[in-house]
Amino acid sequence: MEFSIAPPTPSRAGEIAEVHLQAMNDNLLLHAQFPSDEALGFLRAWLTKDTVDHLENPSQGVLLAKKDETGETLGFVKWTMHREPEGKEEHEELPDVCRAIYVDSYIELTAKVRKEVMGTEPYYHVTFLCTSPEYAARGVGSRLLRSVMSLAEAEGTAVVLESTMGAVAFYQKLGFEIRQGLDMMLPPRGSDVPTELYEERCMVWKADKL
């Protein structure tokens, strides 16, 4: 399959949001944070706006993988470049249909772990790497991530991300190393009671010369 990678136009932001939701459909954290169709509708609109924001903000970036033959959106990667010590991340107030407690606690936990792992060192933080389920395991995600790794290497910085447990081996094959774990108790889908342990791993990649 032939595909190309480039920054998307703002008109593709809605397609990127759909790929995100499809790729993360089985993710416990996403459904704990956005537990209803109405909440997912809010998330879809937020993700669309987030892509446009990434295109306009010089400290952020987004790349799209597009099938050459049809122009179909295959996947994307988003990142933020951290050059200063992280402060508290601000985000818009969530509607009541969303569970702000799990959104806020995840943001705070991951920021704390990255600070412990990276200190004041600058780095590229990959916030989302998603491939359309139809095109999984066909090289889309690895090429997208390698594009970010090349940007980081050119600047002499590391790449940091939070990996779901199922993706740890994928990132390790690309040279990422586990630096720290993080976990939360979350409610399973259809429940309000946090009875399931959710885990991720903070992983870091650095070029050999760094």
Number of C-alpha atoms within 10 A of each C-alpha: 9 7 18 14 18 13 14 19 12 15 11 15 20 18 15 26 22 16 19 23 18 15 18 17 12 11 13 19 22 17 23 25 22 22 21 15 11 13 18 18 12 16 19 19 13 14 19 20 15 16 24 19 16 18 19 12 10 10 13 18 21 24 23 25 24 20 17 13 9 8 11 12 21 24 26 27 24 23 21 18 17 16 13 11 11 14 8 9 9 8 9 6 8 13 11 8 15 21 17 16 10 20 17 14 12 17 14 13 14 19 16 15 18 22 15 12 16 15 13 14 13 19 23 27 21 22 14 14 21 23 27 20 15 10 14 14 11 11 12 25 23 16 16 24 19 12 16 21 22 14 14 21 19 10 12 14 22 20 24 26 23 24 23 14 12 8 12 18 13 14 19 14 10 13 14 20 18 17 15 15 15 16 13 17 15 20 21 17 17 10 11 12 12 13 12 12 12 17 16 19 21 21 22 24 23 18 16 7 6 9
